[in-house]
Amino acid sequence: MVRTRFAPSPTGYMHIGNLRTALYAYLTARRHGGTFILRIEDTDQQRNVPEALAAIYTGLELAGLAYDEGPDKDGGYGPYVQSQRLPIYTAHAEQLIESGGAFRCFCSRDDHDQGEGAPTRRDPCRLLTAEEVSAKLEAGESCVIRQKIPESGSTTFEDRVYGKITIDNSQLDDQVLLKSDGFPTYNFANVVDDHLMAITHVMRGQEYLSSTPKYNLLYESFGWPIPEYVHLPLIIKSDGSKFSKRLGDPSFEDLVDMGYLPEAIVNYIALLGWSPGNDQEFFTLAELEGVFSIDRINKSSAAFSFDKLTWINGEHIRALSLDAFHALAQAYYPEELACCDLRKISELMQVRTEKLTDIPQMVAFFAEVPEYDVEMYTHDKSKTDPEISLEVLKAVKPVLAELEPWDNDNLYQTLKAFGKAHGYKVGTVMWPIRTALSGVPVTPGGATALAEILGRAESLRRIEDGIDKLARALS
């Protein structure tokens, strides 16, 4: 059975790369009827952030990525939190020492500090005899446990995305497996856990490609089968730099706060490094579960585009039911709109909204008409200018004052008939009314839709204000 895992460290909020790793692992498990596991890798105690753990759970829930096993869902492979597995790592480190795959190192940090970019390849403590090691331990000297890398030869592994990769063992350092405080390093714990949790597909960023030979040597030292590796391409910005939360780029929750729907973000993230093999770009999570394939993951870096994300978000907004959109939109309507029919506003807004956070500015005119210049009444396509607009508003006001019923259809038919009777095109009638009602150049609906929502009294008041404004400007 396919078993995949998402193994985040609780050191910050869920960034885009993390979300994509979780998504691809989830989709691979679902596509093959397998198991998706959440494992918390919290062995770096100094970097752990308490609220980051909650962000992991919140992020997965928002994204709709339901895990089958995890800290709160024991599937028989727990514990699923690494800090609760310390005896397991100690036992396996001791086992490696016995088999010759690891050794105790008593050197200080200073002994290994050769400057950035120059790690120690072969640690001198690997040459200590058993008697020398025992003597140091009896003397109470602190030590770590390091991996004993072969002194010659090379290590080759197969990656599902990048193919066959070979690295000379001389390029690999005797990495620390178990620190002096008893906590494992990431490189050791994830190998032990992946094996003991029967993980079949290991998904992670391509920055771990160079470390993978060390993982393979650990697998070989234990005599364990090696899982399938799936290294994912970098996510970069338009300028070619790496997309990174540390550099101020938004996290998953940041994007949600910016007005993007979680399902739209997931849809877009799926396309950052994977292609369905056709032109389809809109996917629900359920659709992705049916079509995702590791074989279609790209090698090249994926460029994050806010324009593309915004487009996909708009498509997801329009795919919602009106009830669902209205439920989301209400949180963005100013309190001053409480007297309006908010559901009717939502009907207008759904087809025009790209991000939920755009809503407040787009509907603000319903509460109050902003200051505007009379030149806004000039519109070439509608063949209007301030003079014609003043004529239209004066003539149409008494017609609207007597109109019954006051609804969009009746308003439109009445104004259309008014225009025909007075020799005006429909646009010549509608543009001045829409301008007087809104005071903005772009509105989520036409003149009659706005008038219906504002109601007769408010619409007539705004038209009268428009008449006064035009009369003063033209006098």
C-alpha positions as CSV (number, residue, x, y, z in Angstrom):
1,M,0.0,0.0,0.0
2,V,1.2,3.5,-0.8
3,R,2.0,5.5,2.4
4,T,3.0,9.1,2.2
5,R,3.7,11.6,4.9
6,F,3.8,15.4,5.5
7,A,6.4,16.0,8.1
8,P,6.6,19.7,9.0
9,S,8.7,21.3,11.7
10,P,6.7,23.7,14.0
11,T,9.1,26.6,13.4
12,G,6.8,29.0,11.5
13,Y,3.6,29.3,9.5
14,M,2.9,27.0,6.6
15,H,4.7,28.5,3.6
16,I,3.8,27.7,0.0
17,G,6.5,25.1,-0.5
18,N,5.3,23.3,2.6
19,L,1.7,23.4,1.3
20,R,2.7,22.0,-2.0
21,T,4.7,19.1,-0.4
22,A,1.7,18.3,1.7
23,L,-0.7,18.5,-1.3
24,Y,1.4,16.2,-3.5
25,A,1.9,13.7,-0.7
26,Y,-1.9,13.8,-0.1
27,L,-2.8,13.5,-3.7
28,T,-0.4,10.6,-4.3
29,A,-2.0,8.7,-1.4
30,R,-5.5,9.4,-2.5
31,R,-4.8,8.5,-6.2
32,H,-3.6,5.1,-5.1
33,G,-6.0,4.4,-2.3
34,G,-3.2,4.7,0.2
35,T,-2.6,6.4,3.5
36,F,-1.6,10.0,4.2
37,I,0.3,10.6,7.4
38,L,1.0,13.8,9.5
39,R,4.3,13.6,11.5
40,I,5.5,16.5,13.5
41,E,9.3,16.9,13.3
42,D,10.0,18.9,16.4
43,T,13.5,17.8,17.3
44,D,15.0,21.3,16.8
45,Q,13.8,22.5,20.2
46,Q,15.4,25.9,20.0
47,R,13.5,26.8,16.8
48,N,10.1,25.4,17.7
49,V,7.3,28.0,18.0
50,P,4.3,27.0,20.0
51,E,1.7,28.8,17.8
52,A,3.3,27.2,14.7
53,L,2.0,23.8,15.7
54,A,-1.6,25.2,15.6
55,A,-0.8,26.7,12.2
56,I,0.0,23.3,10.8
57,Y,-3.3,21.9,11.8
58,T,-5.2,25.0,10.7
59,G,-3.4,25.0,7.4
60,L,-4.2,21.4,6.6
61,E,-7.8,21.9,7.6
62,L,-8.2,25.0,5.5
63,A,-6.6,23.2,2.5
64,G,-8.9,20.2,2.9
65,L,-6.0,17.8,3.3
66,A,-7.4,15.3,5.8
67,Y,-4.7,13.0,7.1
68,D,-5.4,9.4,7.9
69,E,-2.8,9.0,10.7
70,G,-1.2,11.5,13.0
71,P,-0.7,12.7,16.5
72,D,-4.4,12.6,17.1
73,K,-5.1,9.6,14.8
74,D,-3.0,6.7,15.8
75,G,-2.8,4.1,13.0
76,G,-0.4,1.8,14.9
77,Y,2.8,3.5,13.9
78,G,3.0,6.2,16.6
79,P,4.0,8.3,18.3
80,Y,3.8,10.7,15.4
81,V,5.7,13.5,17.2
82,Q,9.4,13.1,17.1
83,S,10.1,14.5,20.6
84,Q,8.0,11.6,21.9
85,R,10.2,9.0,20.0
86,L,13.6,9.7,21.6
87,P,14.2,6.2,22.9
88,I,13.6,4.9,19.4
89,Y,16.4,7.1,17.9
90,T,18.8,6.2,20.7
91,A,18.3,2.5,20.2
92,H,18.8,2.8,16.4
93,A,21.9,5.0,16.8
94,E,23.4,2.4,19.2
95,Q,22.5,-0.3,16.6
96,L,24.4,1.6,14.0
97,I,27.5,1.9,16.2
98,E,27.4,-1.9,16.7
99,S,27.2,-2.5,13.0
100,G,29.9,0.0,12.1
101,G,27.7,2.5,10.4
102,A,28.2,5.2,13.1
103,F,30.7,6.2,15.8
104,R,30.8,8.4,18.9
105,C,32.4,11.8,18.4
106,F,33.9,13.7,21.4
107,C,35.1,16.8,19.4
108,S,33.8,20.2,20.3
109,R,32.0,22.5,17.8
110,D,35.2,24.5,17.5
111,D,37.1,21.4,16.4
112,H,34.7,21.2,13.4
113,D,34.5,24.9,12.6
114,Q,36.4,25.3,9.3
115,G,34.3,28.1,7.9
116,E,31.1,28.2,5.9
117,G,31.1,25.9,2.9
118,A,33.9,23.7,4.3
119,P,32.3,21.0,6.4
120,T,34.4,18.3,8.0
121,R,34.4,15.3,5.7
122,R,36.0,12.7,7.9
123,D,35.9,13.1,11.7
124,P,39.1,12.0,13.6
125,C,37.0,10.3,16.2
126,R,36.0,7.6,13.8
127,L,39.6,6.3,14.4
128,L,39.2,5.9,18.1
129,T,39.4,2.3,19.5
130,A,36.7,0.8,21.6
131,E,38.9,1.2,24.6
132,E,39.5,4.9,23.9
133,V,35.8,5.5,23.5
134,S,35.0,3.7,26.8
135,A,37.6,5.7,28.6
136,K,36.2,9.0,27.4
137,L,32.7,7.9,28.4
138,E,33.8,6.8,31.8
139,A,35.5,10.2,32.2
140,G,32.2,11.9,31.6
141,E,33.1,13.4,28.2
142,S,30.1,14.6,26.2
143,C,29.7,13.1,22.7
144,V,27.5,13.0,19.7
145,I,26.9,10.1,17.4
146,R,28.0,10.6,13.8
147,Q,27.4,8.6,10.6
148,K,30.4,6.8,9.3
149,I,30.5,7.6,5.6
150,P,32.6,5.3,3.4
151,E,35.9,6.8,2.6
152,S,35.8,6.0,-1.1
153,G,33.3,5.1,-3.9
154,S,30.1,6.8,-4.7
155,T,26.4,6.6,-3.9
156,T,23.7,6.4,-6.6
157,F,20.0,6.9,-6.2
158,E,17.0,7.1,-8.4
159,D,14.6,10.0,-8.1
160,R,11.1,10.0,-9.7
161,V,11.5,13.6,-10.9
162,Y,15.3,14.1,-11.5
163,G,16.2,10.5,-12.5
164,K,19.5,8.8,-11.6
165,I,21.9,10.9,-9.5
166,T,25.4,9.9,-8.3
167,I,27.5,11.7,-5.7
168,D,31.0,10.8,-4.6
169,N,31.2,9.8,-1.0
170,S,34.2,12.1,-0.6
171,Q,31.7,15.0,-0.9
172,L,29.7,13.7,2.1
173,D,30.5,14.6,5.7
174,D,30.2,12.4,8.7
175,Q,27.0,14.0,9.7
176,V,25.7,14.1,13.3
177,L,22.9,11.6,13.9
178,L,22.3,12.0,17.6
179,K,23.1,15.1,19.5
180,S,24.6,15.2,23.0
181,D,21.2,16.0,24.5
182,G,19.8,12.8,23.1
183,F,17.8,14.5,20.4
184,P,18.3,13.3,16.8
185,T,19.1,15.5,13.8
186,Y,16.5,15.8,11.1
187,N,18.6,13.7,8.8
188,F,18.6,10.7,11.1
189,A,15.1,10.9,12.6
190,N,13.3,11.2,9.2
191,V,15.1,8.0,7.9
192,V,14.2,6.0,11.0
193,D,10.7,7.3,11.1
194,D,10.1,6.8,7.4
195,H,11.1,3.2,7.7
196,L,9.3,2.4,10.9
197,M,6.1,4.1,9.5
198,A,6.4,2.1,6.3
199,I,6.6,5.3,4.1
200,T,6.7,4.2,0.4
201,H,7.1,7.7,-1.2
202,V,9.3,10.4,0.3
203,M,8.4,13.9,-1.0
204,R,10.5,16.9,-0.2
205,G,12.1,19.9,-1.9
206,Q,14.9,19.5,-4.4
207,E,17.3,21.2,-1.9
208,Y,17.5,17.8,-0.2
209,L,18.8,16.1,-3.3
210,S,22.4,16.5,-2.2
211,S,21.7,15.0,1.3
212,T,19.8,11.9,-0.1
213,P,23.0,9.8,-0.6
214,K,23.6,10.0,3.2
215,Y,20.0,8.8,3.8
216,N,20.6,5.9,1.4
217,L,23.8,4.9,3.2
218,L,21.7,4.9,6.5
219,Y,19.1,2.6,4.9
220,E,21.8,0.3,3.7
221,S,23.5,0.2,7.1
222,F,20.3,-0.9,8.6
223,G,19.5,-3.3,5.8
224,W,16.2,-1.5,5.1
225,P,14.5,-1.1,1.7
226,I,14.9,2.4,0.2
227,P,11.6,4.3,-0.5
228,E,10.8,6.1,-3.7
229,Y,12.2,9.6,-3.7
230,V,10.2,12.4,-5.2
231,H,12.1,15.7,-5.0
232,L,10.1,18.8,-6.0
233,P,11.3,21.8,-8.0
234,L,11.9,25.2,-6.4
235,I,9.1,27.8,-6.3
236,I,10.6,31.1,-7.5
237,K,9.4,34.6,-7.9
238,S,9.2,36.5,-11.2
239,D,12.7,37.9,-10.7
240,G,14.1,34.3,-10.3
241,S,14.7,34.5,-6.6
242,K,13.4,31.8,-4.3
243,F,9.9,32.2,-2.9
244,S,10.5,32.3,0.8
245,K,8.5,33.2,3.9
246,R,11.8,34.3,5.5
247,L,12.1,37.0,2.8
248,G,8.7,38.3,3.5
249,D,6.7,36.3,0.9
250,P,3.2,35.4,2.1
251,S,2.4,32.1,3.8
252,F,-0.7,30.0,3.1
253,E,-2.7,31.8,5.8
254,D,-1.4,35.2,4.6
255,L,-2.9,34.4,1.2
256,V,-6.2,33.5,2.8
257,D,-6.1,36.8,4.7
258,M,-5.4,38.6,1.4
259,G,-8.8,37.4,0.1
260,Y,-7.9,34.2,-1.7
261,L,-10.1,31.1,-1.3
262,P,-8.2,28.1,0.2
263,E,-9.5,25.9,-2.6
264,A,-8.2,28.3,-5.2
265,I,-4.8,28.5,-3.5
266,V,-4.6,24.7,-3.5
267,N,-5.6,24.6,-7.1
268,Y,-2.9,27.0,-8.0
269,I,-0.2,25.4,-5.9
270,A,-0.9,22.1,-7.6
271,L,0.1,23.7,-10.9
272,L,3.4,25.0,-9.5
273,G,5.5,22.1,-10.7
274,W,2.9,19.7,-12.1
275,S,0.9,19.6,-15.3
276,P,-2.3,17.6,-16.1
277,G,-1.1,17.1,-19.6
278,N,-3.8,19.3,-21.2
279,D,-5.0,22.9,-21.0
280,Q,-7.2,22.5,-17.9
281,E,-6.2,24.9,-15.1
282,F,-9.3,24.9,-12.9
283,F,-9.4,21.9,-10.5
284,T,-11.3,21.1,-7.3
285,L,-9.4,19.0,-4.8
286,A,-11.6,16.0,-5.7
287,E,-10.7,16.4,-9.3
288,L,-7.0,16.6,-8.4
289,E,-7.3,13.4,-6.5
290,G,-8.4,11.6,-9.6
291,V,-5.8,13.0,-12.1
292,F,-2.6,13.8,-10.1
293,S,0.4,11.8,-11.2
294,I,4.1,11.9,-10.0
295,D,5.2,11.3,-13.5
296,R,3.9,14.7,-14.6
297,I,5.9,16.7,-12.0
298,N,8.4,19.0,-13.8
299,K,12.1,19.4,-13.1
300,S,12.3,23.1,-13.8
301,S,11.6,25.7,-11.1
302,A,8.0,27.0,-10.9
303,A,7.4,30.7,-11.0
304,F,4.7,32.0,-8.6
305,S,2.4,34.6,-10.2
306,F,-0.1,36.6,-8.2
307,D,-1.9,37.4,-11.5
308,K,-2.5,33.7,-12.2
309,L,-3.5,33.0,-8.6
310,T,-6.0,35.9,-8.8
311,W,-7.5,34.6,-12.0
312,I,-7.9,31.1,-10.6
313,N,-9.4,32.6,-7.5
314,G,-12.0,34.5,-9.5
315,E,-12.9,31.3,-11.3
316,H,-13.4,29.5,-7.9
317,I,-15.5,32.4,-6.6
318,R,-17.8,32.2,-9.7
319,A,-18.1,28.5,-9.2
320,L,-19.6,28.9,-5.8
321,S,-23.3,28.8,-5.2
322,L,-24.8,32.2,-4.4
323,D,-25.5,31.1,-0.9
324,A,-21.8,30.1,-0.4
325,F,-20.5,33.3,-1.9
326,H,-23.0,35.4,0.1
327,A,-21.9,33.7,3.3
328,L,-18.2,34.6,2.6
329,A,-18.9,38.1,1.3
330,Q,-21.0,39.3,4.3
331,A,-17.8,39.5,6.4
332,Y,-16.5,42.1,4.0
333,Y,-19.5,44.3,3.7
334,P,-19.2,47.6,5.7
335,E,-21.6,48.0,8.6
336,E,-23.2,51.0,6.9
337,L,-24.7,48.7,4.3
338,A,-26.9,46.9,6.8
339,C,-29.9,48.8,5.5
340,C,-29.4,47.4,2.0
341,D,-30.4,44.0,0.6
342,L,-27.0,42.4,1.0
343,R,-28.0,39.2,-0.9
344,K,-28.8,41.3,-4.0
345,I,-25.4,43.0,-3.6
346,S,-23.8,39.6,-3.5
347,E,-25.6,38.6,-6.7
348,L,-23.9,41.6,-8.4
349,M,-20.5,41.1,-6.7
350,Q,-20.0,37.3,-7.3
351,V,-19.3,37.6,-11.1
352,R,-17.0,40.6,-10.6
353,T,-15.0,39.7,-7.5
354,E,-11.4,38.4,-8.0
355,K,-10.4,38.6,-4.3
356,L,-12.7,38.8,-1.3
357,T,-10.6,41.7,0.1
358,D,-11.6,43.8,-3.0
359,I,-15.2,43.8,-1.8
360,P,-15.2,46.7,0.7
361,Q,-13.9,49.2,-1.8
362,M,-16.1,48.0,-4.6
363,V,-19.3,48.4,-2.5
364,A,-18.4,51.5,-0.4
365,F,-20.5,53.7,-2.7
366,F,-23.7,51.9,-1.5
367,A,-23.1,53.5,1.9
368,E,-22.1,56.9,0.6
369,V,-21.4,58.5,-2.7
370,P,-17.7,59.7,-2.8
371,E,-16.7,63.1,-4.1
372,Y,-16.4,63.0,-7.9
373,D,-15.8,65.3,-10.8
374,V,-18.6,66.1,-13.2
375,E,-16.4,64.9,-16.1
376,M,-17.3,61.4,-15.0
377,Y,-20.6,62.1,-16.7
378,T,-18.7,62.2,-20.0
379,H,-18.8,58.8,-21.7
380,D,-18.0,58.5,-25.4
381,K,-19.6,55.1,-25.9
382,S,-22.9,56.2,-24.3
383,K,-22.7,59.5,-26.1
384,T,-23.0,61.5,-22.9
385,D,-21.4,64.6,-21.4
386,P,-22.3,66.9,-18.4
387,E,-24.9,68.9,-20.5
388,I,-26.7,65.8,-21.8
389,S,-26.5,64.2,-18.4
390,L,-28.2,67.1,-16.7
391,E,-31.0,67.0,-19.3
392,V,-31.5,63.3,-18.7
393,L,-31.5,63.4,-14.9
394,K,-34.0,66.3,-14.8
395,A,-36.3,64.6,-17.2
396,V,-36.1,61.1,-15.7
397,K,-36.5,62.1,-12.0
398,P,-40.3,62.6,-12.1
399,V,-40.8,59.4,-14.1
400,L,-38.9,57.4,-11.4
401,A,-40.8,59.2,-8.6
402,E,-44.0,57.6,-9.8
403,L,-42.7,54.2,-10.8
404,E,-44.3,51.0,-9.4
405,P,-43.1,48.4,-8.7
406,W,-39.5,49.5,-7.9
407,D,-37.5,46.5,-9.2
408,N,-34.7,45.9,-11.7
409,D,-36.9,44.7,-14.5
410,N,-39.5,47.4,-14.3
411,L,-36.8,50.1,-13.9
412,Y,-35.0,48.9,-17.0
413,Q,-38.1,48.6,-19.2
414,T,-39.3,52.1,-18.0
415,L,-35.9,53.8,-18.7
416,K,-35.6,52.0,-22.0
417,A,-39.1,53.3,-23.0
418,F,-38.1,56.8,-21.7
419,G,-35.1,56.8,-23.9
420,K,-37.0,55.8,-27.0
421,A,-39.7,58.4,-26.3
422,H,-37.0,61.2,-26.0
423,G,-34.7,60.1,-28.7
424,Y,-31.9,58.8,-26.4
425,K,-30.0,55.6,-26.7
426,V,-30.3,53.3,-23.7
427,G,-26.7,54.0,-22.7
428,T,-27.3,57.8,-22.8
429,V,-30.0,57.3,-20.2
430,M,-28.3,54.8,-18.0
431,W,-24.8,56.3,-17.7
432,P,-25.9,59.6,-16.0
433,I,-28.1,57.7,-13.6
434,R,-25.4,55.2,-12.7
435,T,-22.9,58.0,-12.2
436,A,-25.3,59.9,-9.9
437,L,-26.1,56.8,-7.9
438,S,-22.5,55.7,-7.4
439,G,-20.0,58.5,-8.1
440,V,-17.5,55.9,-9.3
441,P,-16.4,54.9,-12.8
442,V,-16.9,51.2,-12.3
443,T,-19.7,49.5,-10.5
444,P,-20.7,45.9,-9.9
445,G,-24.0,46.4,-11.7
446,G,-25.8,48.7,-14.0
447,A,-28.0,51.7,-13.2
448,T,-31.2,49.8,-12.6
449,A,-29.6,47.1,-10.5
450,L,-28.0,49.8,-8.3
451,A,-31.3,51.7,-8.0
452,E,-33.2,48.6,-7.0
453,I,-30.8,47.9,-4.1
454,L,-30.6,51.6,-3.0
455,G,-34.4,51.9,-3.0
456,R,-36.6,54.7,-4.4
457,A,-36.0,57.4,-1.8
458,E,-32.2,57.0,-1.7
459,S,-32.0,56.8,-5.5
460,L,-34.0,60.0,-6.0
461,R,-32.0,61.8,-3.4
462,R,-28.7,60.9,-5.2
463,I,-30.2,61.8,-8.6
464,E,-31.2,65.2,-7.1
465,D,-27.6,65.6,-5.8
466,G,-26.3,64.8,-9.2
467,I,-28.6,67.5,-10.8
468,D,-27.3,70.1,-8.3
469,K,-23.7,69.1,-8.9
470,L,-24.1,69.4,-12.7
471,A,-26.0,72.6,-12.5
472,R,-23.4,74.3,-10.4
473,A,-20.6,73.1,-12.7
474,L,-22.3,74.3,-15.8
475,S,-23.6,77.6,-14.5
